[in-house]
């Protein structure tokens, strides 16, 4: 997810500015002190001819000014600080209570948080496309959602239930003071299909709308559902499946 | 083995109300993820609920989630949904619910 490069994201400039402020600390230190300090520690010689040394000289000499650095470039430099040719400066103090490494880690944290936010927004948008009532619900429709690494480590029943409450959130439950259901049936029927499905890759959950689960909104005249909606009848209790 | 669902309801109007419970109307569990089967009415019911009275109905049902455990009298809810095609018996209903991806 290239969050920082999505022009639809309203706070793109704020996000990129945050990254650039952190990057500018790395940039300034390497341009003002880093090259000289590096030359002192690793002077040009036949012995100091390792690949990373050559790479650092090239990277440091060509560091992009902060105001032109892109998200990808800043991430690339942060990687070099944490585990690359700039790692030699890992512990250098580059600001009050800030080391080179902590600036690089902050960059990675900001990027990961933005990616999580974007993934969450994409998920919400996908789930809200699922229509279970109204004219749009008549055609079968399935949305696939990728669940996060964090969610993959959790109980799948719980993760499915959490997402299902959003996927089926357009089914009104409270009508005229009586609770009419629908969300549980949709969620359970969908989960049954997920249990039996071998088509979806690991890390992907599929949510089917009512039509794809062979359910339709009851429109029978004078049905109990209509009477409850009209406030004529109140449901006091339901006991499921008493065996005979 | 056959199953029933008990529904207690009250006519809040001062006149008798004619009421239909369509075949295939779904009754669900109170909460998601119980892995206990939800159920659907196995036939249509037509009844008159007298003005202001409370009735307890016993409705024949089929289970709709084959891999799940059978229901055992737990509290549930009437849903706004019914099965979207005809079925004759429990096996046909399970077959319908198992169709599709």
Interface residues (C-beta under 8 A of the other chain):
Chain A: X133 X140 X142 X157 X158 X160 X161 X164 X165 X171 X179 X180 X181 X182 X183 X184 X185 X186 X187 X188 X189 X191 X192 X193 X195 X196 X197 X199 X206 X208 X210 X211 X212 X213 X214 X215 X216 X217 X218 X220 X221 X222 X223 X224 X225 X227 X228 X231 X232 X233 X234 X235 X236 X237 X238 X239 X240 X241 X242 X243 X244
Chain B: X1 X2 X3 X4 X5 X6 X7 X8 X9 X10 X11 X12 X13 X17 X18 X19 X20 X21 X22 X25 X26 X27 X28 X29 X30 X31 X32 X33 X34 X35 X36 X37 X38 X39 X49 X54 X58 X61 X63 X64 X65 X66 X67 X68 X70 X71 X72 X73 X74 X75 X76 X77 X78 X79 X80 X81 X82 X83 X84 X85 X96 X97 X98 X99 X100 X101
